[in-house]
Amino acid sequence: MGLLSWIVIGLLVGIIARRFFPGRPGGVLLTLVLAVVGALIGGYVSAFFNYGTLAEMEPRAMLIALAGAVIMVLIVKKLRI
């Protein structure tokens, strides 16, 4: 359940990012993929530090996954990839 929630968080961040940065090259799919990858990285980091696991929905793990997705989208926006 935790893994699925991280993916959903990434998708939501990707959709919101497209609203704020509509003219970015690469399209919607790239933004969604980047946000999901960032959320998965954040989720795995939280699991590494025992804030949650792949099987449970821990609020701290979800917040770290959210932060990972936002950071990933912002880094790519800043680098203009």
N, C-alpha and C positions, 0 to 999 in steps of 0.2 A: 504494500500500500504506500510506503514511503517513496519508492521509486516512481510510482505513478503520480503521486502528488508533486514531486519535483518536476516531472515532465509537464504537468498541467501549469505549474507556476511559471515555467519557462515559456510556455505558449502564451500565457496571459501577458507576461512582460513583453514578449515579441509583438503582440497585437497592440499594446499600449505604445511601444516604441515606434511603431509605424504611424501612429496618430501624431506623435511629436516630431518625427523626422520623415515626412511623407516623400520627399524628393530623393531619398538615398538610392544610389545605384545598387543593383543586386536584387531588388524586389522583395516581396513579402516573404518568400520562402527562405531566403538567406537570413533575414532578420529573425524569423521563427527558429531556424536551426541554431543560430548563434545564441539566442536566449535559452534554448533548451540545453545546449552544451554547457553554457555558463551555470545553469541551475543544477545540472548533473555534477559538475565539478564542485560547486558549493555543497551539494548534498553529500558527496563522497568525502569532502573535507570534514564536514560535520560528523559523519560516521567514523572517520579516523580519530577524531577527538572525543568519541563516545557521547555525542549529543543526540544520537538517534541511530537507527539502523534502517536497512532497506525494507524491513517488514512492518515498521510502525511509523505513525505520523507524530513526530515530536515537534512542538512549536519552534524550538531553537533551530532544529535542522531545517525546517521550512523557511525560517527567516534567513539563514545562511544561504540556502538555495536561491532565495529571492535576491539577496545581495550579489551572489555569483552571476545570476542572469543579468542584472542591471550593470554590473561592472563589465561583463563581456560585451554587452551592446555598446556601452560608452567607450570602451577601448577601441572597438572597431570603428565607431563613429569618429573618434579622434584621429585614428590612423587613416581614415578615409579609404578603407579597403572595399 
